[in-house]
Amino acid sequence: MAQVPEDIGCLNEECIAKDDCKRQEIAKNKTAREIQEFGGSQAKKCGKFIQK
């Protein structure tokens, strides 16, 4: 599986790890080159999580 570049942001508001994820931060501050949603839920984070 290909690795997702670190400059891809995510705006998944229900993800359990959204406040700790760099993807959420760059999406909100508009520095991400692209926005996607990676499937985190209220019970788990996604496999594309990046620690702030």
Backbone as numpy.savetxt, mean C-alpha at the origin, in Angstrom:
# Nx Ny Nz CAx CAy CAz Cx Cy Cz
6.75 -14.72 -9.15 5.92 -13.53 -9.15 6.80 -12.28 -9.15
6.44 -11.31 -9.95 7.22 -10.08 -10.05 7.03 -9.22 -8.81
8.08 -8.55 -8.41 8.02 -7.65 -7.27 7.40 -6.32 -7.70
6.51 -5.76 -6.89 5.89 -4.47 -7.19 6.85 -3.35 -6.80
7.13 -2.40 -7.70 8.04 -1.31 -7.38 7.57 -0.51 -6.16
8.52 0.07 -5.43 8.21 0.79 -4.20 7.50 2.11 -4.43
7.45 2.61 -5.68 6.77 3.88 -5.91 5.32 3.70 -6.38
4.78 2.50 -6.21 3.35 2.24 -6.46 2.62 2.40 -5.14
1.66 3.31 -5.10 0.91 3.57 -3.87 -0.35 2.72 -3.77
-0.95 2.73 -2.58 -2.18 1.97 -2.33 -3.12 2.83 -1.49
-4.40 2.81 -1.83 -5.39 3.56 -1.05 -6.47 2.63 -0.51
-6.06 1.52 0.06 -7.00 0.57 0.64 -7.29 0.99 2.08
-8.45 1.60 2.30 -8.80 2.14 3.62 -9.15 1.06 4.64
-9.45 -0.17 4.20 -9.82 -1.20 5.18 -8.64 -2.08 5.61
-7.49 -1.90 5.01 -6.33 -2.73 5.34 -5.88 -2.52 6.78
-5.60 -3.59 7.48 -5.17 -3.54 8.89 -3.85 -2.80 9.05
-3.01 -2.80 8.04 -1.67 -2.21 8.13 -1.55 -0.85 7.45
-2.67 -0.25 7.06 -2.60 0.97 6.25 -1.82 2.11 6.90
-1.86 2.22 8.24 -1.17 3.31 8.91 0.33 3.09 9.03
0.79 1.87 8.78 2.20 1.54 8.86 2.84 1.32 7.49
2.06 1.48 6.44 2.52 1.12 5.10 2.95 2.34 4.29
4.14 2.25 3.74 4.67 3.33 2.89 3.80 3.53 1.65
3.20 2.47 1.13 2.36 2.61 -0.06 1.16 3.53 0.19
0.55 3.42 1.37 -0.57 4.30 1.74 -0.09 5.74 1.87
1.06 5.94 2.48 1.62 7.27 2.70 1.89 7.98 1.37
2.55 7.32 0.44 2.87 7.98 -0.84 1.63 8.19 -1.70
0.62 7.36 -1.52 -0.64 7.58 -2.24 -1.33 8.84 -1.72
-1.35 9.00 -0.41 -2.02 10.16 0.19 -1.27 11.46 -0.04
0.05 11.42 -0.07 0.80 12.66 -0.29 1.10 12.91 -1.77
0.54 12.04 -2.63 0.59 12.21 -4.09 1.99 12.12 -4.68
2.89 11.34 -4.05 4.21 11.12 -4.63 4.31 9.77 -5.34
3.25 8.96 -5.27 3.25 7.67 -5.96 3.09 7.90 -7.46
3.78 7.12 -8.27 3.63 7.28 -9.72 2.36 6.61 -10.22
1.82 5.72 -9.41 0.61 5.00 -9.78 -0.07 4.54 -8.48
-1.40 4.45 -8.50 -2.15 3.99 -7.33 -2.83 2.66 -7.68
-2.67 1.68 -6.80 -3.34 0.39 -6.95 -3.92 0.01 -5.60
-4.67 -1.09 -5.55 -5.14 -1.63 -4.29 -4.73 -3.09 -4.25
-4.10 -3.51 -3.14 -3.44 -4.81 -3.11 -4.15 -5.88 -2.29
-5.33 -5.59 -1.75 -6.11 -6.67 -1.15 -5.92 -6.91 0.33
-5.32 -5.99 1.06 -5.29 -6.13 2.50 -6.71 -6.02 3.05
-6.95 -6.58 4.21 -8.29 -6.55 4.80 -8.22 -6.08 6.25
-9.35 -6.07 6.93 -9.38 -5.70 8.34 -8.67 -6.74 9.20
-8.46 -7.93 8.66 -7.82 -9.01 9.41 -6.36 -9.25 9.03
-5.93 -8.76 7.84 -4.57 -9.04 7.40 -4.06 -7.93 6.48
-2.72 -7.84 6.40 -2.13 -6.93 5.43 -1.85 -7.68 4.14
-1.61 -6.94 3.08 -1.38 -7.57 1.78 0.07 -8.06 1.66
0.36 -8.75 0.59 1.73 -9.23 0.35 2.63 -8.18 -0.26
2.12 -6.96 -0.46 2.90 -5.88 -1.08 3.22 -4.78 -0.09
3.02 -5.05 1.20 3.24 -4.10 2.29 4.69 -3.66 2.32
4.91 -2.35 2.54 6.25 -1.79 2.73 6.24 -0.99 4.03
7.11 -1.35 4.97 7.22 -0.64 6.25 7.64 0.81 6.02
7.02 1.75 6.74 7.41 3.16 6.66 8.81 3.36 7.20
